[in-house]
Structures are given as C-alpha cells and as structure tokens.
C-alpha cells in the first residue's frame, strides 16, 4: 500500500512538472520530444544513483513515468502522419528512439563521472 503512495505522489508531481514544461517551452510539434528527452536523460542519470526502493518507485514509476508520456508521443506522431507530414513524422519517431537512447546513455555517463 505504501508503495502505491510513493508512485502516486511521484506521478502527481511529474504530471505537474510536465504541465509546467509545456507552458514554458514554446509550442511546436516537438515540445513533447524535448520533455521526453529530458526524461531520458534524468532516467539514465538517476538509475545508477538511486538505490532506495521507495525513492526508485517515487522517481521512476511515479515522477518520470508521469512526466514523460508515450500516449502523447503517439498522439503527436499520429497528427503528423494524418497531416501527410511524413518527413516530420519520421524525424519525430526516429528522434524519440535514437536521441532518447543517446540522452539516456549521456545521463548514465554523467552519473558515473560524479
């Protein structure tokens, strides 16, 4: 039961943080990409630094899972495809996967150097 509270509170804060970032980052088709890449970096950085189970639940299953979002990514990708912007859609998809992997690895690299 207590685990659910850690995840729930982390998710609440992650959703608020994402909402704040959406307001700060000028709207474009790529603001969700920027938020997801930040999440990849933070995940990669923190995965080797955070060992406490409750804190891991709070950060990874709660905060970062709520801050980043696969459903919004798919929705934005679908809009690009439906608008026949296939070059943008392809870039959007590949950027999420490959640049996301790069940012995750970059976060891990920085975490090891500290």
Secondary structure by P-SEA (a helix, b strand, c coil): caaaaaaaaaaaaaaaaaaaaaaaccccccaaaaaaaaaaaaaaaaccccccaaaaaaccccaaaaaccaaaaaaaaaaaaaacaaaaaaaaaaaaaaaaaaaaaaaaaaaaac
